[in-house]
Amino acid sequence: MVLQSRLSHLTLVAPENDVAFTDALWRQLRLEAEQAYARSPMLAPLFLDSILNQPSFEAAMFHRIAGRLKNDVISQPLILQAFHRAAGATSEISLGLKADIAAVFDRDPACERLIEPFLYFKGFHALQAHRLTHWLWGNGERDFALYLQSRTSEVFQTDIHPAARIGRGIFLDHATGLVVGETAVIGDDVSLLQDITLGGTGKDTGDRHPKIGRGVMIGAGAKILGNIEIGEQARIAAGSVVLIPVPPGATVAGVPARVVRVASLDDPSRSADEVLRELSYARFDYTI
């Protein structure tokens, strides 16, 4: 996965070359922090504490997230310790972090520097917080996981159950209003906008939430309900309510959502703007 042509010298390579990619990310981030420090010296504590005085890319990211989540109940050192325990136990924390920041830079036209998602974007931060809560949940620390989930909801306006499984290379734009249920699964390279629900129907117990395939794009305000599968590279138009499975490569829209296009899976990936321009919402019946 190429990070982006704007940073064409940074490439997300195979795991065995992860050290080289991490070093390149860290050099670029430090350079941007130094430039930002020179432009905005009044923000020196932010750039110094979050990046320039940190020993590594992962340590800096953990420090930034912990700083945003700390409160009177859970201190920054306590959250930092949990991040380092999780990262020491599984490579998924670090690999997910780096794939996610690459995804933001690759897919968000508003993102011009790595420092922007690193310091400011709450969707990116919410995902990294979830990676920690998911590890805590799976390792018997459920109360800690649930408390951090609650705290994440307060700070980042997202509600992602710690048990939900989320892949790498996720782009969560804006983030506000995202709800992801306990048994939901989100595959690699998925893009989600704001106010999305991956929820249950209210009638089932057990495995009751959506399964989102690789490369899916979900538009703002979409609701996907029930234990249904959204096929690879499908597109869910903004405001849609999806109640039945979606085939791979399909674009669906409406309330309830219906298929309006099916693309070959070897088609070049289309942007969210291209999908939305293609849809004429006047064609759909928005009544249930």
Sequence and secondary structure as in RCSB ss.txt:
>XXXX:A:sequence
MVLQSRLSHLTLVAPENDVAFTDALWRQLRLEAEQAYARSPMLAPLFLDSILNQPSFEAAMFHRIAGRLKNDVIS
QPLILQAFHRAAGATSEISLGLKADIAAVFDRDPACERLIEPFLYFKGFHALQAHRLTHWLWGNGERDFALYLQS
RTSEVFQTDIHPAARIGRGIFLDHATGLVVGETAVIGDDVSLLQDITLGGTGKDTGDRHPKIGRGVMIGAGAKIL
GNIEIGEQARIAAGSVVLIPVPPGATVAGVPARVVRVASLDDPSRSADEVLRELSYARFDYTI
>XXXX:A:secstr
 B  GGGTT B   GGGHHHHHHHHHHHHHHHHHHHHHH GGGHHHHIIIIIT SSHHHHHHHHHHHHH  SSS 
HHHHHHHHHHHHHH THHHHHHHHHHHHHHHH TT  STHHHHHT HHHHHHHHHHHHHHHHHTT HHHHHHHHH
HHHHHHSEEE TT EE SS EE S TTEEE TT EE TT EE SS EEE  SS  SS S EE TT EE TT EEE
SS EE TT EE TT EE S B TTEEEETTTTEEEEE  TTS    HHHHHHH  GGGS    
